[in-house]
Structures are given as structure tokens and as C-alpha cells.
Amino acid sequence: MSNEANNRLRNHALVSYVVLPFIFLTVTLLGGLRVSGDNHVFIFLPPSLITLMLALLLLLLFVRGGLIDIRSLVAGSNSPLTNVNQLWMLLTLFSASAQAFNSVLPERGLFNWFFSFFFLWTLWNNQFSSFDARRLLRSLMVLFGTAFILKHLLLASLYSNEGTWLKSLTSTLISSVTLGALDTPRFAPATGYISFFTLVLYLIGLMLVGAVARPSGRDDTRSLALLDSRGTAPGLQPNVDANHPSS
């Protein structure tokens, strides 16, 4: 093969084996990280059961949208190293998805239920919709962006310790009327920056998955065998031009 094709395969292996797991593991760590508003210490919140359910529904959407080729993730024709790396990438993607939801969900109260229902209803309806990988990524940007604005801008501003007396009075009245059901923990503003960086990193990881994903329905057996022999992920094959000359 030419040097261009070899470089393409090496870059694909680097993204599939190193870059993507590193990004998703970083999202897994940062998604549960909070900064206390009282003493400014770091707090790690593990994913709740609802975030695991949402992550599972999201992975099903990735399969339906063609972002992941589940049929070639684990196959008898793949090398053991390829199968292990494919499963490891899928596991890190699942954990990162759960922590991405954890980053934008309120920690407790009715707001947590409202946000969870919003995500659950949207993901469940999308299971019966027709879309491709690009449309799915755009929808996720809007979905996570909306949740981020509601939690880290509107709610955080409403329940923050700093502000005018009118805002403090409004927050107190809401807590009194709802008997604390709408109360949320107060975190430092740095929590919002961490969540923003987490979501951006997560979406970048999804874009990289889409960039190296093999288009659905395309079967290039020679490329599959070559990728497998070099230890790259057949379930995330690059787009190889069939007209490109090979040596």
C-alpha cells in the first residue's frame, strides 16, 4: 500500500485505541466532579441509576444512527486484541455518556425528575425516528446545550448565595412554597466551567467516533482484513476510497 494509505490506517489506530478511550475516561472523571460552594473542595458524585438508563438508550441511538457498527464490534474473524479494544472503547463510551448526563442533571429534588423525564422522553421518542449520524450529533448538541443552560446558568443563578435581595427572596419563597422539593445544592461557579469543558470534550469524542466510523452497508473485505491485521478496530473503519491505487 502507499504511504498515504498507511498513514491513514496509523492515524485511525491512534484515534481508536488511544485518543477516544482517553477522551471518554476524562469525561467519566469530570462528569461527576463538583466544587462545593461553601469550602470550595472537590466533590465526586457517581452516576445515578437514571443516568445509566439514559446512557443505554443513547448507545442504542448510536447503533441506529450508524455511529457504531455493533455487528463488527466482536466477531470471530477479528483478532483477540481487536475485540478487546472494541469492547474497551464501547465501555468507556457508555461510562462517558452516563457522566455527561450526570453533569447536566440537578443533583436532587423535583428539578432532577423534570430533567430526567425530559431526557428520557426525548431519547425514547428518538428510538422510533429515522436519522443519520450527523443529525444525531446535532440533536445531542442541542439537547445537552439546553440542559446546561437551564442547570448551570438559570438554576445556579437562582440558588446562588450572591446576588440581589430580590433574587434571594424569590429563592426563599420557592423553597417555602414547595417545602424544599425544588431546592438544589449550591456549588461554586467553577462547577459550571467543569461541566462545560466536559460536554465539549464529550461531543468532540463523538465527532471523532463519527469521523472514523465505517458507513453502514459498506463492505470492503480487503480493508477489513488489513485493519484487523494491523490491530485497528474493524467496527470503526475509516472511509477508504475504492479507486485509490494500492501497491
C-alpha positions in Angstrom: 0.0 0.0 0.0 1.0 3.6 -0.5 2.4 5.8 2.3 -0.8 7.8 2.3 -2.9 4.7 3.0 -0.5 3.5 5.7 -0.6 6.9 7.4 -4.4 6.8 7.3 -4.5 3.4 9.0 -2.0 4.5 11.6 -4.0 7.6 12.4 -7.1 5.5 12.6 -5.5 3.1 15.0 -4.2 6.1 17.2 -7.7 7.6 17.4 -9.4 4.3 18.0 -7.0 2.9 20.6 -5.6 5.9 22.4 -7.4 9.2 21.8 -11.0 8.0 22.1 -10.6 6.0 25.3 -8.5 8.9 26.8 -11.3 11.4 26.0 -14.1 9.2 27.3 -12.2 8.4 30.5 -11.6 12.1 31.1 -15.3 12.8 30.6 -16.1 10.0 33.1 -13.9 11.6 35.7 -15.0 15.2 35.1 -18.7 14.5 34.7 -19.2 13.7 38.4 -16.8 16.5 39.6 -18.3 19.3 41.6 -16.8 22.2 43.6 -18.5 22.9 46.9 -19.9 26.4 47.3 -19.0 26.6 51.0 -15.4 25.5 51.4 -14.5 25.1 47.7 -13.5 21.4 48.0 -13.9 18.9 45.2 -16.8 16.5 45.4 -17.2 13.5 43.1 -20.8 12.3 42.5 -21.1 8.8 41.0 -23.7 8.3 38.2 -27.2 7.5 39.4 -29.4 4.8 38.0 -31.3 7.1 35.7 -28.1 8.3 34.1 -27.1 4.7 33.4 -30.5 4.1 31.7 -30.1 7.3 29.7 -26.6 6.2 28.6 -28.0 2.8 27.5 -30.7 4.5 25.4 -28.1 6.8 23.9 -25.9 3.9 22.9 -28.9 2.3 21.2 -29.3 5.6 19.2 -25.7 5.4 18.2 -26.3 2.0 16.8 -29.4 3.0 14.9 -27.8 6.2 13.6 -24.8 4.3 12.2 -22.3 5.9 14.6 -21.4 2.4 15.9 -21.4 -0.8 13.9 -22.4 -3.3 16.5 -22.2 -6.3 14.2 -18.4 -6.0 13.8 -17.6 -4.9 17.4 -16.9 -8.5 18.4 -16.5 -11.0 15.6 -14.8 -14.3 15.2 -12.8 -13.0 12.2 -11.2 -10.3 14.4 -8.1 -10.7 16.4 -8.5 -11.1 20.2 -6.7 -7.7 20.6 -9.2 -6.1 18.3 -12.2 -7.5 20.1 -10.8 -6.4 23.5 -10.1 -2.9 22.3 -13.5 -2.6 20.7 -15.2 -3.6 23.9 -13.0 -1.2 25.9 -13.9 1.6 23.6 -17.6 0.8 24.0 -17.3 0.6 27.8 -15.6 4.0 28.0 -18.2 5.5 25.7 -21.0 4.1 27.9 -19.4 5.5 31.1 -18.7 8.9 29.5 -22.4 9.1 28.3 -23.6 8.4 31.8 -21.4 11.0 33.3 -22.3 13.6 30.6 -25.9 13.2 31.7 -24.7 13.4 35.3 -23.0 16.7 34.6 -26.2 18.4 33.5 -28.8 16.8 35.7 -29.7 18.6 39.0 -28.5 16.6 42.0 -31.8 16.2 43.8 -35.4 17.5 44.1 -38.1 17.9 41.5 -35.8 19.5 39.1 -33.9 16.3 38.9 -37.1 14.5 38.0 -38.0 17.1 35.4 -34.7 17.0 33.7 -34.6 13.2 33.8 -38.1 12.9 32.3 -37.1 15.4 29.6 -34.0 13.3 28.6 -35.9 10.0 28.9 -38.8 11.2 26.8 -36.6 12.7 24.1 -34.3 9.6 23.8 -37.2 7.2 23.9 -39.1 9.1 21.1 -35.9 9.2 19.0 -35.7 5.4 19.1 -38.6 5.4 16.6 -37.3 8.2 14.4 -35.2 7.9 11.3 -31.9 9.8 11.3 -28.3 9.6 10.4 -25.1 10.1 12.5 -24.8 13.8 11.6 -28.4 14.6 12.6 -27.9 12.6 15.8 -24.9 14.7 16.7 -26.6 18.0 16.1 -29.6 16.8 18.2 -27.3 15.9 21.1 -25.6 19.3 20.9 -29.0 21.0 21.3 -30.1 18.6 24.0 -27.0 18.9 26.2 -26.7 22.6 25.5 -30.3 23.3 26.6 -29.8 21.2 29.8 -26.5 23.0 30.5 -28.1 26.5 30.2 -31.0 25.5 32.4 -28.9 24.0 35.2 -25.6 26.0 35.3 -27.0 29.4 34.2 -30.6 29.7 35.3 -30.8 27.4 38.3 -27.3 28.2 39.5 -28.1 31.9 39.3 -31.4 31.5 41.2 -30.0 29.5 44.1 -26.6 31.2 44.4 -25.6 33.0 47.6 -24.5 36.1 45.7 -27.0 38.5 44.1 -29.7 41.0 44.9 -32.1 40.8 47.8 -34.9 40.2 45.3 -33.3 37.0 43.9 -32.6 35.8 47.5 -36.2 36.5 48.4 -37.5 34.6 45.3 -35.3 31.6 46.1 -36.6 31.6 49.7 -40.2 31.8 48.6 -39.8 29.0 46.1 -38.3 26.7 48.8 -41.0 27.6 51.3 -43.9 27.0 48.9 -42.5 23.7 47.5 -41.3 22.6 51.0 -37.8 22.3 49.7 -38.8 20.0 46.8 -37.2 22.4 44.3 -34.1 23.0 46.4 -30.8 22.2 44.8 -27.2 22.1 46.3 -25.2 25.2 45.9 -21.9 24.7 44.1 -19.1 27.1 43.2 -19.1 28.8 39.7 -16.2 26.6 38.8 -18.6 23.6 38.6 -20.2 25.2 35.5 -16.8 25.6 33.8 -16.0 22.0 34.5 -19.4 20.9 33.1 -18.9 23.0 30.0 -15.5 21.5 29.4 -16.8 18.0 30.0 -19.7 18.4 27.5 -17.4 19.9 24.8 -14.9 17.1 25.3 -17.6 14.5 25.1 -19.1 16.0 21.9 -15.6 16.1 20.4 -15.2 12.4 21.2 -18.5 11.6 19.4 -17.4 13.6 16.4 -14.2 11.5 16.3 -16.2 8.3 16.5 -18.3 9.6 13.6 -15.2 10.5 11.6 -13.6 7.0 11.8 -16.9 5.1 11.7 -17.5 2.9 8.7 -20.6 3.9 6.7 -23.4 1.5 7.1 -23.8 -1.1 4.4 -20.3 -0.8 3.0 -18.3 -4.0 2.9 -14.7 -3.7 1.9 -13.2 -7.1 2.8 -9.7 -6.2 1.9 -9.7 -3.1 4.1 -11.3 -5.1 6.9 -8.6 -7.8 6.8 -5.8 -5.2 6.6 -7.2 -3.2 9.5 -7.6 -6.3 11.6 -4.0 -7.5 10.8 -2.7 -4.1 12.0 -4.7 -4.2 15.2 -7.1 -1.4 14.3 -10.8 -1.5 15.0 -13.0 -3.1 12.3 -16.1 -1.7 13.8 -14.8 1.8 13.3 -13.3 1.5 9.9 -12.1 4.7 8.0 -13.5 5.6 4.7 -11.1 4.1 2.2 -11.5 5.1 -1.4 -12.0 2.1 -3.6 -10.4 3.8 -6.5 -7.2 4.6 -4.6 -4.3 2.6 -6.1 -2.7 0.1 -3.8 0.8 -1.4 -4.1 
